[in-house]
Amino acid sequence: MPVTIDLRQAILHKVHGQSEEQLKEMIEGSIGGPEAALPGLGAVFEMMWPDLSEAKQDHLVAKLHRHLEKVTPGSITS
């Protein structure tokens, strides 16, 4: 019988035990990298979000908002 593991658990398994430097390299290597890396960044972000103070959450949201104001999304075609 095959073992089923959800995406969050797979990502946690992959990064568990890594040093801070390895985690930083993983994040930096994922930024602008293949789209397959995006779920990993999302899962890592999800792990941190609840531990951030409301002020830090607000700061991150404001920073994201400023970045989004500077970009123009490309057209999405199917």
Order of alpha helices (4+ residues) and beta strands (2+ residues): alpha-alpha-alpha-alpha
